[in-house]
Amino acid sequence: MNIQEVLSDKVKEAVQSIFDKQLPNVEFQPTRKDFEGDITIVVFPMLRLVKGNPVQIGEQIGAYLEEHVDAVASFNVIKGFLNIVINDGFYLDFFNSIFSTENFGFVKESDDAVMVEYSSPNTNKPLHLGHIRNNLLGYSVAEILKASGKKVYKTQIINDRGIHICKSMVAWQKFGNGETPSSTGLKGDKLVGNYYVAFDKAYKEQIATLVAEGTDLKVAEKEAPILQEAQEMLLKWEAGDADTVELWKTMNGWVYKGFEVTYKNLGVDFDNLYYESDTYLLGKDVVAEGLKKGVFFKKEDGSVWIDLTEDGLDEKIVLRSDGTAVYMTQDIGTAIQRVKDHPDVNGMVYTVGNEQDYHFKVLFLILQKLGFSWSKKLHHLSYGMVDLPSGKMKSREGTVVDADDLMADMTQTAATISEELGKLEDYNETEKQSLYKMIGLGALKYYILKVDPKKRILFDPKESVDFQGNTGPFIQYTYARIQSILRKAVSMGIDISKDAKVTELHGKEKELIKQLEIFPEIIQLAADNYSPALIANYTYDLVKEFNSFYQQVSILGESDDEKKVFRVQLSKKVAEVIQDAFRLLGVEVPERM
């Protein structure tokens, strides 16, 4: 039990005993640095139940706690804040109870299953910087939910069909001269992406020619021959034309192999995949069923809609007049199919950019109106775009920041900075390259994940690899520093396998244990809020606290053997929590730097 749990029950007991009132909950906050205390109880919310002077109420509750709770050493009241001083014995007992606990703060997996969808790329271009934020967020949220006790399925839906895919295929047929990834040495997703750009270039040239010949711009945009070829190809694909389907399979196959390399380098994975080519007809039968139930209605032209005006939204089409599905129909069908495939799924998280906020409001509401119980546990993990100092990205024009290139650049930036710092003299070349990649990717991931998902990010690669401040490399460096302390402790013959017999704590030791104590709570909070930023910033605070301890308290130079053992144990536990927290962010930590 942490101190908050211990005190919560006793504060309620105090209010019942002194004022004969039932307090529903107790509000805590860390004690301000300029006051004495370890944890603060906020008295003001109690005034709704207990009438009186907040200082006097605080004094009475404080006296009750001092008398009835062994862990409470003393208290003081500043205005409506009751500051509690916890005795060292409580924190020592707590530390000894968690020292040998593996994955401290992680909860055992329950039967409560959730599916997390992320990535979901198109197969006409390589992954870019926007996809990196999507993948890192989705993967990290999945890991955090797992640590909080949920059973998690990681998934994606691959947008492998449609006019945009046919554009790459037409361009390859026209300009490709039969080239392949193996003949060019290019990754398959890059090769196909080049033809998507080539299509756009040819399309614009054809429009310009038609306009110069006197065609109206709007007409030219529709009648450009290369666009008509792509539209004809889509019709052939839908009709199952053998040659078209064969080319589609071949080019998508190239892309999937390219994606696999990127995912592996980025360190993300999936439990199962869905393909739009398999799901784009799903949902039509649900619409038919919904029509019968009166959830949907038909307009005069035969199109099917849902009226959500009473819910503050608008009317939304779910089936066109020609009977073809829209994206909404497909998403309804896919959600239902996923629960059929995984009957234990009780909720889903969709990691999709904030430009789709309205779409998901509508989707979730439709599924609720269709009566699916799990629809109340659907969450859109909405996130802001990622910009670079150079500006916005456009796929069609080939001005995107390629994910592979960015990861390679990050590794190179890490290498340059590490070489300048000059601490790698005894590393061989393989060790150096491995470390550069770990630092570079750690910098990238941490910089993106430390920001609240809803906020837009301006990503500065050089700033992210700084070894000072709130960065991945700064935290990795602290972890490596602790590993160095542990190696020296072993060489000095220090045995940390038994509880250290210390009775008093240095102020810095106490602060460090208090920071460790809240880790389980932070995991639950991050899971509840779908926010890796809470884990990232907790880890930074822990590292700052450790560095302050390291600078002010002697560890291996301590003359008292019991204190020395305890400080090595404390350092070891901090390192374990850093490693576990970073694992939730998908970031590795080095043994030395």
C-alpha positions as CSV (number, residue, x, y, z in Angstrom):
1,M,0.0,0.0,0.0
2,N,1.3,3.5,-0.8
3,I,1.0,6.3,1.6
4,Q,-1.9,7.9,-0.2
5,E,-4.0,4.7,0.1
6,V,-3.0,4.4,3.8
7,L,-4.1,8.0,4.5
8,S,-7.2,8.0,2.4
9,D,-9.1,5.6,4.6
10,K,-7.9,7.2,7.8
11,V,-8.9,10.7,6.7
12,K,-12.4,9.5,5.9
13,E,-12.4,7.7,9.3
14,A,-11.3,11.0,11.0
15,V,-14.1,13.1,9.3
16,Q,-16.7,10.5,10.3
17,S,-15.3,10.4,13.9
18,I,-14.9,14.1,14.4
19,F,-17.7,15.7,12.3
20,D,-20.1,12.7,11.8
21,K,-19.9,13.1,8.0
22,Q,-19.1,10.6,5.2
23,L,-16.4,12.0,3.0
24,P,-16.6,10.4,-0.5
25,N,-13.0,11.0,-1.5
26,V,-9.8,12.7,-0.3
27,E,-7.8,15.1,-2.5
28,F,-4.0,14.8,-2.2
29,Q,-1.1,16.7,-3.8
30,P,2.7,16.7,-3.3
31,T,3.8,19.1,-0.6
32,R,5.3,22.3,-1.9
33,K,9.1,22.4,-1.6
34,D,9.0,25.5,0.7
35,F,6.8,23.7,3.3
36,E,7.7,20.8,5.6
37,G,5.9,17.6,4.6
38,D,5.8,14.6,2.3
39,I,2.2,14.6,1.2
40,T,-0.5,17.3,1.4
41,I,-4.3,16.8,2.1
42,V,-6.4,19.5,0.5
43,V,-9.0,20.6,3.0
44,F,-11.1,23.0,0.8
45,P,-13.2,20.3,-1.0
46,M,-14.3,19.0,2.5
47,L,-16.0,22.4,3.2
48,R,-19.0,21.2,1.1
49,L,-19.7,18.7,3.9
50,V,-18.0,20.1,7.0
51,K,-18.7,23.7,7.8
52,G,-16.0,25.7,9.6
53,N,-12.6,27.2,9.3
54,P,-10.4,25.2,7.0
55,V,-7.3,25.7,9.2
56,Q,-9.1,24.4,12.3
57,I,-10.6,21.4,10.3
58,G,-7.0,20.6,9.1
59,E,-5.6,20.8,12.6
60,Q,-8.3,18.4,13.9
61,I,-7.8,15.9,11.1
62,G,-4.0,16.2,11.4
63,A,-4.1,15.4,15.2
64,Y,-6.3,12.4,14.5
65,L,-3.9,11.0,11.9
66,E,-0.9,11.6,14.2
67,E,-2.6,9.6,16.9
68,H,-4.0,6.8,14.7
69,V,-1.5,6.3,11.9
70,D,2.0,4.9,12.8
71,A,3.5,6.3,9.6
72,V,2.6,9.9,10.4
73,A,5.5,11.6,12.3
74,S,4.0,15.2,12.4
75,F,1.8,17.7,10.5
76,N,1.4,21.4,9.9
77,V,-1.5,23.4,8.3
78,I,-1.0,26.2,5.9
79,K,-4.3,27.9,5.1
80,G,-6.5,25.0,3.7
81,F,-3.6,22.6,3.2
82,L,-2.7,19.9,5.7
83,N,0.9,18.9,5.2
84,I,1.8,15.4,6.6
85,V,5.4,14.4,7.5
86,I,5.8,10.6,7.0
87,N,8.4,8.8,9.1
88,D,11.5,7.2,7.5
89,G,10.4,3.7,8.7
90,F,7.4,3.8,6.4
91,Y,9.5,4.6,3.3
92,L,12.2,2.0,4.3
93,D,9.6,-0.7,4.7
94,F,8.0,0.3,1.4
95,F,11.4,0.2,-0.4
96,N,12.4,-3.2,1.0
97,S,9.0,-4.5,-0.1
98,I,9.6,-3.5,-3.8
99,F,13.3,-3.9,-4.1
100,S,13.1,-7.5,-5.4
101,T,9.8,-7.0,-7.3
102,E,10.3,-7.4,-11.1
103,N,8.3,-5.0,-13.2
104,F,7.2,-3.0,-10.2
105,G,4.0,-1.1,-10.9
106,F,2.9,-3.5,-13.7
107,V,-0.4,-5.2,-13.1
108,K,-1.1,-8.9,-14.1
109,E,-3.0,-9.3,-17.3
110,S,-6.8,-9.6,-16.8
111,D,-9.6,-10.9,-19.1
112,D,-10.5,-7.3,-19.9
113,A,-9.3,-7.1,-23.6
114,V,-8.9,-4.0,-25.7
115,M,-7.8,-3.7,-29.3
116,V,-5.4,-0.9,-30.3
117,E,-5.3,0.2,-33.9
118,Y,-2.4,2.2,-35.3
119,S,-0.3,2.8,-38.4
120,S,-2.9,1.9,-41.0
121,P,-0.9,3.2,-44.0
122,N,-1.8,3.4,-47.7
123,T,0.2,1.0,-50.0
124,N,1.1,3.7,-52.5
125,K,3.9,5.4,-50.6
126,P,6.5,4.8,-47.8
127,L,5.8,5.7,-44.2
128,H,6.6,9.3,-43.2
129,L,7.1,11.5,-40.1
130,G,3.3,11.6,-39.5
131,H,3.2,7.8,-39.5
132,I,6.1,7.8,-37.0
133,R,4.0,9.7,-34.4
134,N,1.0,7.5,-35.1
135,N,3.1,4.3,-34.7
136,L,4.9,5.5,-31.6
137,L,1.7,6.6,-29.9
138,G,-0.3,3.5,-30.8
139,Y,2.5,1.1,-29.8
140,S,3.2,2.9,-26.5
141,V,-0.5,3.2,-25.5
142,A,-0.8,-0.6,-26.2
143,E,2.2,-1.3,-24.0
144,I,0.8,1.0,-21.2
145,L,-2.6,-0.6,-21.3
146,K,-0.9,-4.0,-21.0
147,A,1.1,-2.8,-18.0
148,S,-2.1,-1.5,-16.4
149,G,-3.6,-5.0,-16.5
150,K,-5.5,-5.1,-19.8
151,K,-5.2,-7.9,-22.4
152,V,-4.2,-6.1,-25.6
153,Y,-4.4,-6.9,-29.3
154,K,-2.3,-4.6,-31.6
155,T,-3.8,-4.2,-35.1
156,Q,-3.8,-2.1,-38.2
157,I,-6.0,-1.8,-41.3
158,I,-3.9,-1.5,-44.4
159,N,-5.5,0.7,-47.1
160,D,-4.5,-1.5,-50.0
161,R,-7.2,-0.6,-52.6
162,G,-8.8,2.4,-54.2
163,I,-7.9,5.1,-56.8
164,H,-4.7,6.2,-55.0
165,I,-3.3,2.6,-55.3
166,C,-4.3,2.5,-59.0
167,K,-2.5,5.7,-59.7
168,S,0.9,4.1,-58.7
169,M,0.0,1.0,-60.7
170,V,-0.8,3.0,-63.9
171,A,2.4,5.2,-63.5
172,W,4.5,2.0,-63.1
173,Q,3.0,0.5,-66.2
174,K,3.6,3.6,-68.2
175,F,7.0,4.7,-67.0
176,G,8.5,1.7,-65.1
177,N,10.2,-0.3,-67.8
178,G,9.6,-3.4,-65.7
179,E,11.9,-2.2,-62.8
180,T,11.5,-4.0,-59.4
181,P,13.0,-3.5,-55.9
182,S,15.6,-6.1,-56.7
183,S,16.6,-4.6,-60.0
184,T,16.9,-1.1,-58.6
185,G,18.1,-1.8,-55.0
186,L,15.3,0.4,-53.7
187,K,12.9,-0.6,-50.9
188,G,9.6,-1.7,-52.3
189,D,7.6,1.0,-50.6
190,K,10.0,3.7,-51.9
191,L,9.8,2.4,-55.5
192,V,6.0,2.4,-55.5
193,G,5.9,5.8,-53.8
194,N,8.1,7.2,-56.6
195,Y,5.4,6.2,-59.1
196,Y,2.7,7.9,-57.1
197,V,4.8,11.1,-57.4
198,A,5.3,10.3,-61.1
199,F,1.6,10.0,-61.6
200,D,0.9,13.4,-60.0
201,K,3.6,15.0,-62.2
202,A,2.2,13.5,-65.4
203,Y,-1.4,14.4,-64.3
204,K,-0.5,18.1,-63.8
205,E,1.3,18.2,-67.1
206,Q,-1.7,16.8,-68.9
207,I,-4.0,19.3,-67.2
208,A,-1.8,22.2,-68.3
209,T,-1.8,20.9,-71.9
210,L,-5.6,20.6,-72.0
211,V,-6.0,24.1,-70.5
212,A,-3.6,25.5,-73.0
213,E,-5.7,23.9,-75.8
214,G,-8.8,25.8,-74.4
215,T,-10.3,23.2,-72.0
216,D,-11.9,24.6,-68.8
217,L,-9.7,23.8,-65.8
218,K,-12.4,21.8,-63.9
219,V,-13.1,19.8,-67.0
220,A,-9.4,19.2,-67.6
221,E,-8.9,17.9,-64.1
222,K,-11.6,15.3,-64.8
223,E,-10.6,14.4,-68.4
224,A,-6.8,14.1,-68.1
225,P,-6.2,10.8,-69.8
226,I,-3.9,9.4,-67.1
227,L,-6.7,9.9,-64.4
228,Q,-9.2,8.2,-66.6
229,E,-6.8,5.2,-67.0
230,A,-6.5,5.0,-63.2
231,Q,-10.3,5.0,-62.9
232,E,-10.7,2.3,-65.5
233,M,-8.1,0.2,-63.6
234,L,-10.1,0.6,-60.4
235,L,-13.2,-0.7,-62.2
236,K,-11.1,-3.7,-63.6
237,W,-9.8,-4.4,-60.1
238,E,-13.3,-4.4,-58.6
239,A,-14.5,-6.7,-61.5
240,G,-11.6,-9.1,-60.6
241,D,-9.7,-8.7,-63.9
242,A,-6.8,-11.3,-63.6
243,D,-3.9,-9.1,-64.9
244,T,-4.9,-6.1,-62.8
245,V,-5.3,-8.2,-59.7
246,E,-1.9,-9.8,-60.4
247,L,-0.1,-6.4,-60.8
248,W,-1.9,-5.1,-57.6
249,K,-0.7,-8.1,-55.6
250,T,2.9,-7.8,-56.9
251,M,3.2,-4.0,-56.2
252,N,1.5,-4.3,-52.8
253,G,3.9,-7.2,-52.0
254,W,6.8,-4.9,-52.6
255,V,5.3,-2.3,-50.3
256,Y,4.7,-4.8,-47.5
257,K,8.3,-6.0,-47.5
258,G,9.4,-2.3,-47.3
259,F,7.0,-1.6,-44.4
260,E,8.3,-4.6,-42.5
261,V,11.8,-3.2,-42.5
262,T,10.6,0.2,-41.3
263,Y,8.5,-1.3,-38.5
264,K,11.4,-3.5,-37.4
265,N,13.8,-0.5,-37.3
266,L,11.1,1.6,-35.5
267,G,10.6,-1.2,-33.0
268,V,6.8,-1.6,-33.4
269,D,4.8,-4.8,-34.0
270,F,1.2,-6.0,-34.6
271,D,-0.7,-9.1,-33.5
272,N,-3.0,-9.1,-36.5
273,L,-3.6,-7.2,-39.7
274,Y,-6.8,-6.2,-41.6
275,Y,-6.8,-5.3,-45.3
276,E,-9.3,-2.8,-46.8
277,S,-9.6,-5.1,-49.8
278,D,-11.1,-7.7,-47.4
279,T,-13.2,-5.2,-45.4
280,Y,-14.5,-2.6,-47.9
281,L,-17.8,-4.6,-48.5
282,L,-18.4,-5.1,-44.7
283,G,-21.1,-3.1,-43.1
284,K,-23.7,-3.3,-45.9
285,D,-25.7,-6.0,-44.1
286,V,-25.5,-4.0,-40.9
287,V,-27.0,-1.0,-42.7
288,A,-29.8,-3.3,-44.0
289,E,-30.5,-4.5,-40.5
290,G,-30.4,-0.9,-39.1
291,L,-32.9,0.2,-41.7
292,K,-35.3,-2.5,-40.4
293,K,-34.8,-1.3,-36.8
294,G,-35.3,2.4,-37.8
295,V,-31.7,3.4,-36.9
296,F,-31.2,4.5,-40.5
297,F,-33.6,6.0,-43.1
298,K,-33.7,6.0,-46.9
299,K,-33.9,9.2,-49.0
300,E,-35.9,9.5,-52.3
301,D,-32.8,8.7,-54.4
302,G,-32.3,5.4,-52.5
303,S,-29.3,6.5,-50.4
304,V,-29.3,5.5,-46.8
305,W,-28.6,8.0,-43.9
306,I,-28.6,8.4,-40.2
307,D,-30.0,11.5,-38.5
308,L,-27.8,12.6,-35.6
309,T,-29.1,16.2,-35.3
310,E,-30.6,15.4,-31.8
311,D,-27.1,14.4,-30.7
312,G,-25.7,17.7,-31.8
313,L,-24.2,16.3,-35.0
314,D,-25.8,16.2,-38.5
315,E,-27.2,13.7,-41.0
316,K,-24.6,11.2,-42.3
317,I,-24.7,9.0,-45.4
318,V,-24.0,5.3,-44.8
319,L,-24.9,3.9,-48.3
320,R,-24.8,5.7,-51.6
321,S,-27.9,5.7,-53.9
322,D,-26.1,3.1,-56.2
323,G,-25.7,0.8,-53.2
324,T,-22.0,1.3,-52.8
325,A,-20.5,1.7,-49.3
326,V,-18.8,4.9,-47.9
327,Y,-15.9,4.8,-45.4
328,M,-18.3,5.0,-42.5
329,T,-20.1,1.8,-43.7
330,Q,-16.8,0.0,-43.9
331,D,-15.6,1.2,-40.4
332,I,-18.9,0.1,-38.9
333,G,-18.5,-3.4,-40.5
334,T,-14.8,-3.6,-39.6
335,A,-15.4,-2.8,-35.9
336,I,-18.1,-5.5,-35.7
337,Q,-15.9,-8.0,-37.5
338,R,-13.0,-7.4,-35.1
339,V,-15.2,-8.3,-32.1
340,K,-16.4,-11.4,-34.0
341,D,-12.7,-12.4,-34.5
342,H,-11.8,-11.6,-30.9
343,P,-15.0,-12.1,-28.7
344,D,-13.1,-11.1,-25.6
345,V,-12.6,-7.5,-26.9
346,N,-14.4,-5.1,-24.7
347,G,-13.2,-1.8,-26.3
348,M,-11.1,-0.3,-29.1
349,V,-8.6,2.5,-29.4
350,Y,-8.2,4.1,-32.8
351,T,-4.9,6.0,-33.3
352,V,-5.8,8.5,-36.0
353,G,-5.0,12.2,-36.6
354,N,-7.2,14.9,-35.3
355,E,-8.6,15.8,-38.7
356,Q,-10.8,12.7,-38.3
357,D,-12.3,13.8,-34.9
358,Y,-15.8,14.2,-36.3
359,H,-15.7,10.9,-38.2
360,F,-15.1,9.0,-35.0
361,K,-17.7,10.8,-33.0
362,V,-20.2,9.7,-35.7
363,L,-18.9,6.1,-35.9
364,F,-19.0,5.6,-32.1
365,L,-22.5,7.1,-31.9
366,I,-23.8,4.9,-34.8
367,L,-22.4,1.7,-33.1
368,Q,-24.1,2.7,-29.9
369,K,-27.4,3.3,-31.6
370,L,-27.0,-0.2,-33.2
371,G,-27.0,-1.6,-29.7
372,F,-23.4,-3.0,-29.4
373,S,-22.5,-3.0,-25.7
374,W,-18.7,-2.6,-26.3
375,S,-19.4,0.6,-28.3
376,K,-19.3,2.6,-25.0
377,K,-15.6,1.7,-24.6
378,L,-14.4,3.0,-28.0
379,H,-11.7,5.7,-27.9
380,H,-10.3,7.9,-30.6
381,L,-6.6,8.5,-29.7
382,S,-6.6,11.8,-31.6
383,Y,-3.2,13.5,-32.2
384,G,-1.8,16.6,-33.7
385,M,0.4,16.8,-36.8
386,V,4.1,16.8,-36.7
387,D,5.9,19.8,-38.4
388,L,9.5,20.3,-39.2
389,P,11.3,23.7,-39.2
390,S,11.2,23.3,-43.0
391,G,7.4,23.3,-43.2
392,K,4.4,21.1,-44.1
393,M,4.7,17.8,-45.9
394,K,2.8,16.7,-49.1
395,S,2.9,13.1,-50.3
396,R,1.8,13.7,-53.9
397,E,4.6,16.2,-54.5
398,G,7.2,14.0,-52.9
399,T,8.0,16.5,-50.1
400,V,7.3,14.2,-47.2
401,V,9.9,13.4,-44.6
402,D,10.5,9.7,-45.1
403,A,10.5,7.6,-42.0
404,D,13.6,5.5,-42.9
405,D,15.5,8.6,-43.9
406,L,14.6,10.4,-40.6
407,M,15.7,7.3,-38.5
408,A,19.0,7.2,-40.4
409,D,19.5,11.0,-39.9
410,M,18.7,10.6,-36.2
411,T,21.3,7.9,-35.9
412,Q,23.9,10.1,-37.7
413,T,23.1,13.1,-35.5
414,A,23.6,10.9,-32.4
415,A,26.9,9.7,-33.9
416,T,28.1,13.2,-34.5
417,I,27.2,14.5,-31.0
418,S,28.6,11.3,-29.3
419,E,31.9,11.7,-31.2
420,E,32.2,15.3,-30.2
421,L,31.7,14.4,-26.5
422,G,34.5,11.8,-27.0
423,K,33.6,9.1,-24.5
424,L,33.7,6.1,-26.8
425,E,37.4,5.4,-27.1
426,D,37.1,1.7,-26.0
427,Y,34.1,0.9,-28.2
428,N,34.5,-1.2,-31.4
429,E,32.7,-0.1,-34.5
430,T,29.8,-2.5,-34.1
431,E,29.2,-1.3,-30.5
432,K,29.4,2.3,-31.7
433,Q,26.8,1.8,-34.4
434,S,24.4,0.0,-32.1
435,L,24.8,2.8,-29.5
436,Y,24.2,5.5,-32.1
437,K,21.0,3.9,-33.3
438,M,19.8,3.4,-29.7
439,I,20.5,7.1,-28.8
440,G,19.1,8.4,-32.1
441,L,15.9,6.4,-32.0
442,G,15.6,7.0,-28.2
443,A,15.8,10.8,-28.9
444,L,13.2,10.6,-31.7
445,K,10.7,8.5,-29.7
446,Y,11.1,10.5,-26.5
447,Y,10.8,13.9,-28.1
448,I,7.5,12.8,-29.8
449,L,6.0,10.9,-26.8
450,K,6.8,13.5,-24.1
451,V,4.3,15.8,-25.7
452,D,0.5,15.4,-25.0
453,P,-0.9,13.5,-28.0
454,K,-3.5,16.3,-28.8
455,K,-0.8,18.9,-29.2
456,R,0.9,19.7,-32.6
457,I,4.7,19.1,-32.5
458,L,7.5,21.0,-34.2
459,F,10.1,18.4,-34.3
460,D,13.7,19.6,-34.1
461,P,16.1,16.6,-34.6
462,K,19.2,18.4,-33.2
463,E,17.4,19.6,-30.1
464,S,16.0,16.1,-29.4
465,V,19.6,14.6,-29.2
466,D,20.7,17.1,-26.6
467,F,22.4,15.2,-23.6
468,Q,21.0,17.9,-21.2
469,G,17.3,18.7,-20.3
470,N,14.1,16.8,-21.0
471,T,15.4,14.4,-23.7
472,G,15.8,10.7,-24.3
473,P,19.6,10.8,-24.4
474,F,19.7,12.6,-21.0
475,I,17.7,9.8,-19.4
476,Q,19.6,7.1,-21.3
477,Y,22.9,8.7,-20.0
478,T,21.6,8.6,-16.4
479,Y,20.6,4.9,-16.8
480,A,24.1,4.1,-18.1
481,R,25.7,6.1,-15.2
482,I,23.8,3.9,-12.7
483,Q,25.0,0.7,-14.5
484,S,28.5,2.0,-14.1
485,I,27.9,2.4,-10.3
486,L,26.5,-1.1,-10.1
487,R,29.5,-2.6,-12.0
488,K,31.9,-0.8,-9.6
489,A,29.8,-2.1,-6.6
490,V,30.2,-5.7,-7.8
491,S,34.0,-5.2,-8.3
492,M,34.1,-3.8,-4.7
493,G,32.4,-7.0,-3.4
494,I,29.3,-5.1,-2.2
495,D,26.4,-7.6,-1.5
496,I,23.0,-6.0,-2.2
497,S,21.0,-9.2,-1.9
498,K,19.7,-8.6,1.7
499,D,17.7,-5.7,3.2
500,A,20.1,-2.9,4.3
501,K,19.8,-2.2,8.0
502,V,19.4,1.6,7.9
503,T,16.9,3.4,10.2
504,E,17.2,7.0,8.9
505,L,17.0,8.4,5.5
506,H,18.8,11.3,3.9
507,G,16.4,13.9,2.5
508,K,17.4,13.0,-1.0
509,E,16.9,9.3,-0.4
510,K,13.4,10.0,0.8
511,E,12.6,12.1,-2.2
512,L,13.8,9.4,-4.5
513,I,11.7,6.7,-2.8
514,K,8.6,9.0,-2.9
515,Q,9.2,9.3,-6.7
516,L,9.4,5.5,-7.0
517,E,6.3,5.1,-5.0
518,I,4.0,6.9,-7.5
519,F,5.1,4.8,-10.5
520,P,2.2,2.3,-10.3
521,E,-0.2,5.2,-10.1
522,I,1.4,7.0,-13.1
523,I,1.0,3.8,-15.2
524,Q,-2.8,3.6,-14.4
525,L,-3.1,7.4,-15.0
526,A,-1.4,7.1,-18.4
527,A,-3.6,4.1,-19.3
528,D,-6.8,6.0,-18.3
529,N,-5.7,9.0,-20.3
530,Y,-4.1,7.1,-23.2
531,S,-1.1,9.4,-22.7
532,P,2.6,8.2,-23.0
533,A,3.5,11.8,-22.1
534,L,2.7,11.0,-18.5
535,I,5.2,8.1,-18.5
536,A,7.8,10.2,-20.3
537,N,7.6,13.2,-18.0
538,Y,7.5,10.9,-14.9
539,T,10.8,9.3,-16.0
540,Y,12.4,12.7,-16.5
541,D,11.3,13.7,-13.0
542,L,12.7,10.5,-11.6
543,V,16.0,11.0,-13.4
544,K,16.3,14.6,-12.2
545,E,15.7,13.4,-8.6
546,F,18.3,10.7,-9.0
547,N,20.9,13.2,-10.4
548,S,20.3,15.5,-7.4
549,F,20.8,12.5,-5.1
550,Y,23.9,11.5,-7.0
551,Q,25.4,15.0,-6.7
552,Q,24.6,15.5,-3.0
553,V,25.0,12.0,-1.4
554,S,28.0,9.8,-1.5
555,I,27.2,6.3,-2.8
556,L,30.3,4.1,-3.2
557,G,32.4,6.5,-1.1
558,E,30.1,6.2,1.9
559,S,32.0,4.9,5.0
560,D,28.9,3.3,6.7
561,D,28.6,-0.1,5.0
562,E,24.8,-0.4,5.6
563,K,24.2,3.0,4.1
564,K,26.4,2.2,1.1
565,V,24.5,-1.1,0.5
566,F,21.2,0.8,0.7
567,R,22.3,3.5,-1.7
568,V,23.4,1.0,-4.3
569,Q,20.1,-0.8,-3.9
570,L,18.2,2.4,-4.4
571,S,20.3,3.2,-7.5
572,K,19.6,-0.2,-8.9
573,K,15.8,0.1,-8.4
574,V,15.8,3.6,-10.0
575,A,17.6,2.1,-13.0
576,E,15.0,-0.8,-13.2
577,V,12.1,1.7,-13.2
578,I,13.8,3.9,-15.8
579,Q,14.2,0.8,-18.0
580,D,10.6,-0.4,-17.4
581,A,9.2,3.1,-18.1
582,F,11.2,3.5,-21.3
583,R,10.1,0.0,-22.4
584,L,6.5,1.4,-22.3
585,L,7.7,4.1,-24.7
586,G,9.4,1.6,-26.9
587,V,12.8,3.1,-26.0
588,E,15.9,1.0,-25.2
589,V,18.5,1.9,-22.6
590,P,22.3,1.4,-23.0
591,E,24.5,-0.4,-20.4
592,R,27.2,2.2,-21.0
593,M,27.6,5.5,-22.8
